[in-house]
Amino acid sequence: MYNKQKSYAFHTDHYELTMLDALVQSNQIEKKSVFEVFARELPLGRSFGVFAGSNRVLSHLERFYFNDDMMRFISDQDIVSKKTQQYLSSFRFTGDITSYHEGETYFPNSPVMTIEAKLGEALLIETLLLSIVNFDSAIATAAVRVVLAAEGRFVMEAGSRRIDPDAAVNAARAAYIGGVDVTSNLEAGRIWGIPTSGTASHAFTLSFQTELEAFEVQSQYLGVDSIFLVDTYDIDSGIRNAVRASNSRLKGIRIDSGNLGVAAKEARVLLDKLGAPHAQIMVSGDLDEYKIKNLLHAPIDAFESGHKLVTGSGAASAGFVYKLVAVEDDYSNNAMRTVQKKSKGKISRGGKKIAKRKVDYDGTAIEESIFTDGIPKESLPSNGYRNLQNQIMHLGQSLDIPNVEDSRNHLMKIRSEIPETIQLRIGDQPAIPSIFYPKENIND
């Protein structure tokens, strides 16, 4: 039985159905196939990416079916033949998926997902799958960069109002995997149990006759240990009013404008002088990893990152592609033919691949070792290598996979494989090379 909740089958491109139509009518739809998801390069010349979204892919595939409204649209628009309409009316994905762990680092050509399914099934899910992992991985990568830049200081994600509502929920999840401490998005908290938090807005302060009155109400009804936004009028007077309204027991202040570094230093001096040395200082305002890095000299305890974080900090997509690497040639003997693109600038390598991370004795990553068809599994190295792939779906059924906390913890555990000195590097080569075995020339 299908899960008759919202269907995701139309979260796709028109040409997925037209290709399918040709395959159905030519009786090629049942051919076995292998597709791989990988990135040809890392955006902005970053040293590594963070993979995320595979768990969401599974939940969406469970609701990938063509309902009556969709079938009427397909028929009315004459998109595919009657034979293909019949195929779509009972469609469900029945393939296998192998994936990198959510929260795993990746590099150019890392086979982050492998889809083994009938050709028609594999083609239909391409757009949906890519849209999820490209977005989630972009945000998770931006998040870990922000977290690394903060060097252990508290980081809050608060970008919900900058993107589509559904995207905001998914961005919060990806950012949490990337290492942020809390999100402002309540729906993300409800669905995945991610910690949520919030302060107050300028509108709240402006709605009262005076700033002091606003802070007194905040202190009385939200608690003296809340965070006071002190830059609606003047930061100096804002701090004085927050301390007064809370009887010096405020948890902290937030500064959202001006020269944040200078303002934080002046705020620290004033808070200490007014008898609130325990009060923390949070700053916000289009913060990305570069701005945060430049603020580490200031006495700032927490950073709120919104717009830049949930739009990928300059890279809104991870750049993953979905390519056929093997296809069944003859139904009678189940023989698979290796295929690959050879077009200039978009060359790929055919055949299903097994990926391992070669790691030095001190835990530093050395290379992404990618083994192609033809190498017996028993011949693959083990000592000094870490396996990267796990099966997450079998015959269309999701397996027992890690939850969001597991994914977050996995990244926190393995991100030290990349040396600190190059973790935030841009405009350069990946932290490690991706080496194919055997080492024949990709152009051969």
RONU-526243 format. One record per residue (C-alpha): z, x, y; chain. Coordinates in steps of 0.5 Angstrom, whole numbers, plus 2048, in hexadecimal, padded with zeros to 3 digits. Example, Ala and Ser with C-alpha at 12.3 -4.5 7.8 and 13.67 -1.06 7.14 Angstrom:
BEGIN
  c3  c1  c2 mol
 810 819 7F7   A
 80E 81B 7FE   A
END
This chain:
BEGIN
  c3  c1  c2 mol
 800 800 800   A
 7FE 802 807   A
 804 803 80C   A
 801 7FD 811   A
 804 800 817   A
 800 803 81C   A
 7FA 806 819   A
 7F7 80D 81C   A
 7F0 80C 819   A
 7ED 80B 81F   A
 7F0 811 822   A
 7EA 815 821   A
 7E3 817 823   A
 7DD 812 822   A
 7D9 818 81F   A
 7DE 818 819   A
 7DC 811 817   A
 7D4 812 818   A
 7D5 819 814   A
 7D9 815 80E   A
 7D3 80F 80E   A
 7CE 815 80C   A
 7D2 817 807   A
 7D4 810 804   A
 7CD 80E 804   A
 7CA 815 801   A
 7D0 815 7FC   A
 7D3 81B 7FE   A
 7DA 818 800   A
 7DE 81A 7FA   A
 7DC 821 7FA   A
 7E3 826 7FA   A
 7E4 82A 800   A
 7E8 82F 803   A
 7E9 82F 80B   A
 7EE 834 80F   A
 7F1 833 816   A
 7F1 83A 81A   A
 7F1 83C 821   A
 7EC 841 822   A
 7F0 844 828   A
 7F7 843 82B   A
 7F6 840 832   A
 7F7 844 838   A
 7F8 84B 834   A
 7FF 849 831   A
 802 84D 82C   A
 803 847 827   A
 803 840 827   A
 808 83B 823   A
 805 836 81F   A
 808 82F 81F   A
 805 828 81D   A
 804 828 816   A
 80A 823 815   A
 807 81E 81A   A
 800 81F 816   A
 803 81C 810   A
 806 816 813   A
 800 814 816   A
 7FC 815 810   A
 800 810 80D   A
 7FE 80B 812   A
 7F7 80D 812   A
 7F3 807 810   A
 7EE 802 812   A
 7F1 7FB 814   A
 7ED 7F5 815   A
 7EC 7F6 81D   A
 7E9 7FD 81C   A
 7E4 7FB 816   A
 7E2 7F5 81B   A
 7E1 7FA 821   A
 7DD 7FF 81C   A
 7D9 7F9 81A   A
 7D7 7F6 821   A
 7D6 7FD 823   A
 7D1 7FE 81D   A
 7D4 805 81D   A
 7D3 806 815   A
 7D0 803 80F   A
 7D2 7FD 80B   A
 7D3 802 805   A
 7D8 806 80A   A
 7DC 800 80D   A
 7DD 7FF 806   A
 7E0 806 804   A
 7E4 806 80B   A
 7E7 7FF 809   A
 7EB 802 804   A
 7EC 809 806   A
 7F2 80D 805   A
 7F3 815 805   A
 7F4 817 7FE   A
 7F4 81F 7FF   A
 7F8 825 7FF   A
 7FB 829 805   A
 7FE 830 806   A
 801 832 80C   A
 805 837 810   A
 80C 835 811   A
 80D 831 818   A
 810 837 81C   A
 80C 83C 819   A
 809 841 81D   A
 801 842 81D   A
 7FC 847 81F   A
 7F4 846 81F   A
 7F1 844 819   A
 7F8 842 816   A
 7F6 83C 811   A
 7FB 838 813   A
 7F9 832 80F   A
 7F5 831 809   A
 7F2 82A 807   A
 7EF 829 800   A
 7EC 822 800   A
 7E6 81E 7FE   A
 7E1 820 804   A
 7E1 819 807   A
 7E8 819 807   A
 7E9 820 80A   A
 7E4 81F 810   A
 7E7 818 812   A
 7EE 81B 813   A
 7EB 821 817   A
 7EC 81F 81F   A
 7F3 81B 81E   A
 7F5 822 81A   A
 7F3 826 81F   A
 7F5 822 825   A
 7FC 822 822   A
 7FD 82A 821   A
 7F9 82C 827   A
 7FE 828 82B   A
 804 82A 828   A
 803 831 827   A
 801 832 82E   A
 808 82F 830   A
 80C 833 82B   A
 809 839 82D   A
 80A 838 834   A
 811 836 833   A
 813 83C 82F   A
 810 840 835   A
 815 83D 839   A
 81B 83E 835   A
 819 845 834   A
 819 846 83B   A
 81F 843 83C   A
 823 848 838   A
 828 843 835   A
 829 83F 83B   A
 829 837 83A   A
 822 834 83A   A
 821 82D 83B   A
 81A 829 83A   A
 819 824 840   A
 811 823 840   A
 811 81C 83E   A
 80E 819 844   A
 808 81E 845   A
 804 81C 83F   A
 803 815 83B   A
 809 812 838   A
 807 813 831   A
 805 81A 832   A
 80C 81B 836   A
 810 819 82F   A
 80C 81E 82B   A
 80C 824 830   A
 814 823 830   A
 814 824 828   A
 80F 82A 829   A
 813 82D 82E   A
 81A 82C 82A   A
 816 830 824   A
 814 835 829   A
 81C 836 82B   A
 81E 832 831   A
 825 82F 831   A
 824 828 833   A
 81F 823 835   A
 81F 81E 83B   A
 81B 819 836   A
 81F 814 833   A
 81A 812 82E   A
 819 819 82B   A
 821 819 82B   A
 821 812 827   A
 81B 814 822   A
 81D 81B 820   A
 824 81C 822   A
 822 821 828   A
 828 822 82D   A
 827 81E 833   A
 82A 81F 83A   A
 829 81E 841   A
 82B 81F 848   A
 82A 81A 84E   A
 824 81A 853   A
 823 81A 85B   A
 822 813 85B   A
 829 812 858   A
 82B 816 85E   A
 827 812 863   A
 829 80B 861   A
 830 80C 864   A
 832 80D 86C   A
 834 814 86B   A
 834 81A 865   A
 83B 81A 865   A
 83B 812 863   A
 836 813 85E   A
 83A 819 85A   A
 840 815 85B   A
 83D 810 857   A
 83A 815 852   A
 840 818 851   A
 844 811 850   A
 83F 80E 84B   A
 83B 814 848   A
 841 819 847   A
 843 81F 84B   A
 840 823 846   A
 839 821 848   A
 834 825 84B   A
 833 824 853   A
 82C 824 856   A
 82E 828 85D   A
 827 829 860   A
 825 822 863   A
 827 824 86A   A
 82B 82B 86A   A
 82D 82F 865   A
 833 832 868   A
 836 82B 86A   A
 834 828 863   A
 838 82D 860   A
 83E 82B 864   A
 83D 824 863   A
 83C 825 85B   A
 843 829 85B   A
 846 824 85F   A
 844 81E 85C   A
 846 821 855   A
 84D 824 857   A
 84A 82B 855   A
 849 829 84E   A
 841 828 84E   A
 83D 82B 848   A
 838 82D 84D   A
 832 82D 852   A
 82B 82C 851   A
 826 82F 857   A
 81F 82D 857   A
 81C 830 85D   A
 81B 836 861   A
 81C 83D 85F   A
 820 83C 859   A
 822 843 858   A
 825 844 85F   A
 828 83D 85F   A
 82B 83E 858   A
 82F 844 85B   A
 831 841 861   A
 834 83B 85D   A
 837 83F 858   A
 83B 842 85E   A
 83D 83C 861   A
 83F 838 85A   A
 844 83E 859   A
 846 83E 860   A
 848 836 85F   A
 84C 837 859   A
 846 835 854   A
 845 83C 850   A
 844 838 84A   A
 83E 834 84D   A
 837 835 84A   A
 831 836 84E   A
 82A 833 84B   A
 823 834 84E   A
 81D 830 84E   A
 816 82F 851   A
 810 830 84D   A
 813 836 849   A
 80F 83A 844   A
 811 840 840   A
 80E 845 846   A
 813 841 84B   A
 819 841 847   A
 818 849 845   A
 818 84A 84D   A
 81E 846 84E   A
 822 84A 848   A
 826 84E 84E   A
 829 848 851   A
 82F 845 84F   A
 82C 83F 84B   A
 82F 83C 845   A
 829 837 843   A
 822 835 844   A
 81E 82F 844   A
 817 82F 842   A
 812 829 843   A
 80B 829 845   A
 809 830 843   A
 80D 830 83C   A
 80A 829 83A   A
 803 82B 83C   A
 803 832 838   A
 804 836 83E   A
 7FD 838 83F   A
 7FB 836 838   A
 7FA 82F 837   A
 7F7 830 830   A
 7F8 835 82B   A
 7F1 835 829   A
 7F1 834 822   A
 7EB 832 81E   A
 7E9 82F 818   A
 7E4 832 813   A
 7E1 830 80D   A
 7E2 837 808   A
 7E0 834 801   A
 7DD 82E 7FF   A
 7DB 82C 7F8   A
 7D4 82D 7F6   A
 7D3 82A 7EF   A
 7D7 824 7ED   A
 7D6 826 7E6   A
 7D9 82C 7E6   A
 7DE 82C 7EC   A
 7DB 832 7EE   A
 7DD 834 7F6   A
 7D9 837 7FA   A
 7DC 83B 800   A
 7D9 83A 807   A
 7DA 83D 80E   A
 7D7 83C 815   A
 7D3 842 817   A
 7D1 840 81E   A
 7D2 846 823   A
 7D9 845 826   A
 7DC 840 821   A
 7DB 844 81B   A
 7E0 842 815   A
 7E2 844 80E   A
 7E1 840 808   A
 7E5 83E 802   A
 7EC 83C 802   A
 7F1 841 804   A
 7F8 843 803   A
 7FC 845 808   A
 802 84A 808   A
 806 84E 80E   A
 807 855 80D   A
 80E 857 80F   A
 811 85E 811   A
 817 860 80E   A
 81B 85F 814   A
 818 857 814   A
 812 859 819   A
 80C 855 818   A
 806 85A 816   A
 800 856 815   A
 7FE 84F 813   A
 7FB 850 80C   A
 7F6 84B 80A   A
 7F3 84B 803   A
 7EC 848 801   A
 7EA 845 7FB   A
 7E8 84A 7F5   A
 7EF 84D 7F5   A
 7F4 84B 7EF   A
 7FA 848 7F2   A
 7FE 84D 7ED   A
 7FB 853 7F1   A
 7FD 850 7F7   A
 803 855 7FA   A
 80A 852 7FB   A
 80F 858 7FD   A
 80F 859 805   A
 80B 852 805   A
 80D 84B 807   A
 809 845 805   A
 807 840 80A   A
 804 83A 807   A
 807 834 803   A
 804 82E 801   A
 806 828 805   A
 802 823 802   A
 800 821 7FB   A
 7FA 81C 7F9   A
 7FC 818 800   A
 803 818 7FF   A
 808 81C 804   A
 80D 821 800   A
 814 823 802   A
 812 827 809   A
 817 82A 80E   A
 81A 826 814   A
 81A 827 81B   A
 820 82B 81B   A
 81D 82F 815   A
 817 831 819   A
 81B 833 81F   A
 820 837 81B   A
 81A 83B 817   A
 817 83D 81E   A
 81E 83F 820   A
 81E 843 81A   A
 817 847 819   A
 815 848 821   A
 819 84E 821   A
 813 851 81C   A
 80F 852 823   A
 812 857 827   A
 816 855 82D   A
 812 85A 832   A
 80B 856 830   A
 80E 84F 82F   A
 80C 84C 836   A
 806 851 837   A
 7FF 84D 839   A
 7F8 850 83A   A
 7F8 854 834   A
 7F8 855 82D   A
 7FC 851 828   A
 802 854 825   A
 7FF 855 81F   A
 7F8 855 81C   A
 7F6 850 817   A
 7F3 854 811   A
 7EE 851 80C   A
 7EE 854 804   A
 7EA 856 802   A
 7E8 859 808   A
 7E0 858 808   A
 7DD 857 80F   A
 7DD 850 811   A
 7D6 850 813   A
 7D4 852 80C   A
END
